[in-house]
């Protein structure tokens, strides 16, 4: 647990109070998990740098939360500090054929901003549920496009300061980027192409309809597992292994898409973790493929090892 001196230092760095012992069910899209010791908000790069400096000096575990769409917190909770980016770190602006958006801007917001400005390139990413910073971290993608394909520069924040990196330095790969350790994305500039705003918006709406027909809504993550190296999709492997409709407590694999786990109401993190384990085991037994999670696990929760 954080002592009072650390809390005072964090609040001074942020210029605002934080919240103690917040249930993970309140800020994750899967809607389950125990209490997180402390949550603090940062509304600028300067405040974030000061917060990161404080957690670093006090050796406090920390994690930046966006929409909480790829996170599973143990039922026993997590003894660390969640940092939520707000204010200026959510804004977008246009500069000729480029847009610059804060790391906390949610992907649907980024895509619709670009469309409104008559700039094309982000449409394929319209259904990614998380923030831009989270998308950069894992080089999120959909419909054959990854966020790294569009990036010109990324501003990252460290304890005490910021740095701007070009796309080449980030070495974008499948569900991977080489962000520096202990850094947080605060701003991203992307190069796009001029287009017709109405046509771009129609494309976005069409892709969203396709998504709604094939992927579930409600209390769920984004994709649970990464696609395995060498081709093929995790969803297809899970479906072929007979995972659709499997359940554990109040958690169940979606009947629409086997790479989505749903909280049907009152699921625990243990329910979800157990279902992830069973899905991985079935895929491994049938195909000898080890699926790796896209979901981040925090606290006393982990997946069982496979041979």
C-alpha positions as CSV (number, residue, x, y, z in Angstrom):
1,X,0.0,0.0,0.0
2,X,1.1,3.6,-0.6
3,X,2.1,5.5,2.5
4,X,0.8,9.0,3.1
5,X,4.0,10.8,2.0
6,X,3.9,9.0,-1.4
7,X,0.2,9.9,-1.9
8,X,0.9,13.6,-1.0
9,X,3.8,13.6,-3.5
10,X,1.7,12.1,-6.2
11,X,-1.1,14.5,-5.7
12,X,1.3,17.5,-5.7
13,X,2.8,16.2,-9.0
14,X,-0.7,15.8,-10.6
15,X,-2.1,19.0,-9.1
16,X,-5.2,17.1,-8.0
17,X,-6.3,14.4,-5.6
18,X,-6.4,10.7,-6.5
19,X,-8.7,7.8,-5.5
20,X,-7.8,4.9,-3.2
21,X,-9.0,1.3,-3.5
22,X,-11.0,1.5,-6.7
23,X,-12.6,-1.7,-7.9
24,X,-11.2,-2.8,-11.3
25,X,-14.8,-3.6,-12.3
26,X,-15.4,0.2,-12.5
27,X,-12.8,1.0,-15.1
28,X,-12.2,-2.2,-17.2
29,X,-14.5,-3.2,-20.1
30,X,-14.6,-6.8,-18.8
31,X,-16.2,-5.5,-15.6
32,X,-14.4,-7.6,-13.0
33,X,-11.4,-7.7,-10.7
34,X,-10.5,-6.5,-7.2
35,X,-9.4,-3.1,-5.9
36,X,-6.5,-1.1,-7.3
37,X,-4.6,0.7,-4.5
38,X,-4.6,4.1,-6.1
39,X,-5.7,6.0,-9.3
40,X,-4.4,9.4,-10.2
41,X,-5.1,11.6,-13.3
42,X,-2.6,13.5,-15.4
43,X,-3.9,16.3,-17.7
44,X,-0.6,17.3,-19.4
45,X,2.8,15.9,-20.3
46,X,4.3,18.0,-17.5
47,X,2.1,16.6,-14.8
48,X,2.6,13.1,-16.2
49,X,6.4,13.5,-16.1
50,X,6.2,14.6,-12.5
51,X,3.9,11.7,-11.5
52,X,6.3,9.2,-13.2
53,X,9.2,10.8,-11.4
54,X,7.4,10.3,-8.1
55,X,6.4,6.7,-8.7
56,X,10.0,5.9,-9.8
57,X,11.6,7.5,-6.7
58,X,9.2,5.6,-4.4
59,X,9.5,2.3,-6.4
60,X,5.7,2.2,-6.8
61,X,4.4,-0.3,-9.4
62,X,2.4,1.7,-12.0
63,X,0.3,1.2,-15.1
64,X,-1.3,3.7,-17.5
65,X,-5.0,2.9,-18.1
66,X,-6.9,4.0,-21.1
67,X,-10.4,2.5,-21.6
68,X,-9.3,-0.6,-19.7
69,X,-10.2,-2.8,-22.7
70,X,-7.2,-5.2,-22.5
71,X,-6.7,-5.5,-18.8
72,X,-7.6,-8.2,-16.2
73,X,-7.0,-7.4,-12.6
74,X,-6.9,-10.2,-10.0
75,X,-9.8,-10.7,-7.7
76,X,-7.4,-9.9,-4.8
77,X,-6.6,-6.6,-6.5
78,X,-3.4,-4.9,-7.4
79,X,-1.1,-3.0,-5.1
80,X,0.0,-0.3,-7.5
81,X,-0.9,3.1,-9.0
82,X,-3.0,3.4,-12.1
83,X,-2.4,6.6,-14.1
84,X,-5.3,7.9,-16.2
85,X,-4.6,10.5,-18.9
86,X,-7.1,13.3,-19.3
87,X,-7.4,16.9,-20.5
88,X,-5.0,18.0,-23.2
89,X,-3.8,14.4,-23.6
90,X,-7.2,13.5,-25.2
91,X,-7.3,16.3,-27.8
92,X,-6.8,16.1,-31.6
93,X,-5.7,18.8,-34.1
94,X,-4.9,19.0,-37.8
95,X,-1.8,20.3,-39.6
96,X,-2.1,20.0,-43.4
97,X,-2.2,16.3,-44.2
98,X,-1.3,15.3,-40.6
99,X,-3.3,14.9,-37.4
100,X,-1.8,15.1,-34.0
101,X,-3.7,13.5,-31.1
102,X,-3.0,12.9,-27.4
103,X,-2.2,9.5,-26.2
104,X,-5.5,9.3,-24.3
105,X,-7.7,10.0,-27.3
106,X,-9.8,6.9,-27.9
107,X,-9.4,5.3,-31.3
108,X,-13.0,5.9,-32.5
109,X,-12.5,9.6,-31.7
110,X,-9.3,9.7,-33.6
111,X,-10.9,8.0,-36.7
112,X,-13.9,10.3,-36.7
113,X,-11.8,13.4,-36.2
114,X,-9.7,12.4,-39.3
115,X,-12.9,11.8,-41.3
116,X,-14.4,15.1,-40.3
117,X,-11.2,16.8,-41.5
118,X,-11.4,15.0,-44.9
119,X,-8.3,12.9,-44.2
120,X,-8.2,9.2,-45.1
121,X,-6.1,6.3,-43.7
122,X,-7.5,5.5,-40.2
123,X,-10.9,4.1,-41.3
124,X,-9.8,0.5,-40.9
125,X,-9.1,1.1,-37.2
126,X,-12.5,2.4,-36.3
127,X,-13.5,-0.6,-34.2
128,X,-10.4,-0.7,-32.1
129,X,-11.8,0.0,-28.6
130,X,-8.8,1.4,-26.7
131,X,-6.8,4.6,-26.7
132,X,-4.3,5.8,-29.2
133,X,-1.4,5.4,-26.8
134,X,-2.5,1.8,-26.1
135,X,-2.8,1.2,-29.8
136,X,0.8,2.4,-30.4
137,X,2.1,0.2,-27.5
138,X,0.9,-3.0,-29.2
139,X,0.8,-1.7,-32.8
140,X,-2.9,-2.4,-32.9
141,X,-4.5,-3.2,-36.2
142,X,-7.6,-4.3,-38.0
143,X,-8.8,-4.9,-41.6
144,X,-5.2,-5.2,-42.9
145,X,-4.0,-1.8,-41.4
146,X,-1.9,-1.3,-38.3
147,X,-1.5,2.0,-36.5
148,X,2.3,1.9,-37.1
149,X,1.6,2.2,-40.8
150,X,0.4,5.7,-40.3
151,X,2.7,7.1,-37.7
152,X,5.2,9.9,-38.3
153,X,6.3,10.7,-34.7
154,X,5.4,9.7,-31.2
155,X,6.0,11.8,-28.1
156,X,6.7,9.7,-25.0
157,X,7.0,10.8,-21.4
158,X,9.6,9.6,-18.9
159,X,10.2,10.4,-15.2
160,X,11.0,14.1,-15.4
161,X,10.6,14.8,-19.1
162,X,9.5,14.0,-22.7
163,X,11.1,12.8,-25.9
164,X,9.9,12.7,-29.5
165,X,10.7,9.5,-31.5
166,X,10.2,8.9,-35.3
167,X,8.4,5.8,-36.5
168,X,11.5,4.0,-37.5
169,X,12.8,4.1,-33.9
170,X,9.7,2.3,-32.7
171,X,10.4,-0.8,-34.9
172,X,6.7,-1.5,-35.4
173,X,5.9,-5.2,-35.9
174,X,2.9,-7.5,-35.4
175,X,1.3,-6.5,-32.1
176,X,4.6,-5.0,-31.1
177,X,6.5,-1.7,-30.8
178,X,9.8,-0.8,-29.3
179,X,8.6,1.9,-26.9
180,X,11.4,2.8,-24.5
181,X,11.0,1.1,-21.1
182,X,9.1,3.1,-18.4
183,X,7.7,5.5,-21.1
184,X,4.1,6.6,-21.8
185,X,2.8,7.8,-25.1
186,X,1.5,11.4,-24.8
187,X,1.1,12.5,-28.4
188,X,1.1,10.9,-31.8
189,X,1.4,12.5,-35.3
190,X,0.1,10.6,-38.3
191,X,0.4,11.2,-42.0
192,X,-2.9,10.7,-43.8
193,X,-4.2,11.3,-47.3
194,X,-6.8,13.9,-48.4
195,X,-10.2,12.4,-49.2
196,X,-13.9,13.1,-49.3
197,X,-15.2,13.4,-45.7
198,X,-18.6,11.9,-46.6
199,X,-17.1,8.9,-48.4
200,X,-14.6,8.3,-45.6
201,X,-17.5,8.3,-43.0
202,X,-19.5,5.9,-45.1
203,X,-16.5,3.5,-45.2
204,X,-16.3,3.8,-41.4
205,X,-20.0,3.0,-40.9
206,X,-19.7,0.0,-43.2
207,X,-16.8,-1.4,-41.3
208,X,-18.6,-0.9,-38.0
209,X,-21.6,-2.8,-39.3
210,X,-19.3,-5.6,-40.3
211,X,-17.7,-5.6,-36.9
212,X,-21.1,-5.6,-35.1
213,X,-22.2,-8.6,-37.1
214,X,-19.1,-10.7,-36.2
215,X,-17.9,-9.4,-32.8
216,X,-19.9,-9.1,-29.6
217,X,-20.6,-6.0,-27.6
218,X,-21.1,-5.8,-23.8
219,X,-18.7,-6.5,-21.0
220,X,-15.7,-8.0,-22.9
221,X,-12.1,-7.4,-23.8
222,X,-10.9,-6.7,-27.3
223,X,-9.3,-9.8,-28.7
224,X,-8.1,-12.1,-25.9
225,X,-5.2,-13.8,-27.7
226,X,-2.7,-12.7,-30.3
227,X,-2.7,-14.3,-33.7
228,X,0.1,-16.9,-33.7
229,X,3.3,-16.4,-35.6
230,X,3.4,-17.9,-39.1
231,X,-0.2,-17.0,-40.1
232,X,-3.7,-18.0,-39.1
233,X,-6.0,-16.3,-36.7
234,X,-6.4,-17.1,-33.0
235,X,-10.2,-16.8,-33.5
236,X,-10.2,-19.5,-36.1
237,X,-8.0,-21.9,-34.1
238,X,-10.2,-21.3,-31.0
239,X,-13.4,-22.0,-33.0
240,X,-12.0,-25.2,-34.6
241,X,-10.9,-26.4,-31.1
242,X,-14.5,-26.1,-30.0
243,X,-14.2,-23.1,-27.7
244,X,-17.3,-21.1,-28.8
245,X,-19.8,-21.1,-26.0
246,X,-17.5,-22.6,-23.4
247,X,-18.1,-21.1,-19.9
248,X,-16.5,-20.8,-16.5
249,X,-18.8,-19.3,-13.8
250,X,-20.3,-16.2,-15.3
251,X,-17.6,-15.9,-18.0
252,X,-18.2,-17.3,-21.5
253,X,-16.6,-17.5,-24.9
254,X,-18.7,-15.5,-27.4
255,X,-20.8,-17.5,-29.8
256,X,-20.1,-14.8,-32.4
257,X,-16.3,-14.8,-32.2
258,X,-14.2,-17.3,-30.3
259,X,-11.5,-14.8,-29.5
260,X,-13.8,-12.8,-27.2
261,X,-14.7,-13.6,-23.6
262,X,-17.9,-12.1,-22.2
263,X,-18.8,-11.3,-18.6
264,X,-22.4,-12.4,-18.5
265,X,-23.0,-10.7,-15.2
266,X,-21.0,-11.1,-12.0
267,X,-18.0,-12.9,-13.5
268,X,-14.8,-12.9,-11.4
269,X,-11.3,-12.5,-12.7
270,X,-10.8,-16.2,-11.7
271,X,-13.7,-17.2,-14.0
272,X,-12.1,-15.3,-16.9
273,X,-8.6,-16.6,-16.2
274,X,-9.8,-20.1,-15.9
275,X,-11.6,-19.8,-19.3
276,X,-8.5,-18.4,-20.9
277,X,-6.5,-21.4,-19.6
278,X,-9.1,-23.9,-21.0
279,X,-9.1,-22.2,-24.4
280,X,-5.3,-22.2,-24.6
281,X,-5.2,-25.9,-23.6
282,X,-7.8,-26.9,-26.2
283,X,-5.9,-25.1,-29.0
284,X,-2.6,-26.6,-27.9
285,X,-4.0,-30.1,-27.6
286,X,-5.5,-29.9,-31.1
287,X,-2.9,-27.8,-33.0
288,X,0.2,-27.8,-30.8
289,X,0.0,-24.0,-30.9
290,X,0.6,-21.9,-27.8
291,X,-1.7,-18.8,-27.9
292,X,-0.2,-15.7,-26.2
293,X,-2.6,-13.2,-24.5
294,X,-3.2,-9.7,-25.7
295,X,-4.8,-9.1,-22.3
296,X,-2.5,-7.6,-19.6
297,X,-2.7,-9.5,-16.3
298,X,-2.2,-7.5,-13.1
299,X,-1.9,-8.8,-9.6
300,X,-2.0,-12.4,-8.5
301,X,-3.4,-13.8,-11.7
302,X,-1.6,-15.7,-14.4
303,X,-2.1,-18.3,-17.1
304,X,-1.1,-21.9,-16.4
305,X,2.0,-23.0,-18.3
306,X,1.7,-25.3,-21.3
307,X,4.2,-28.0,-22.2
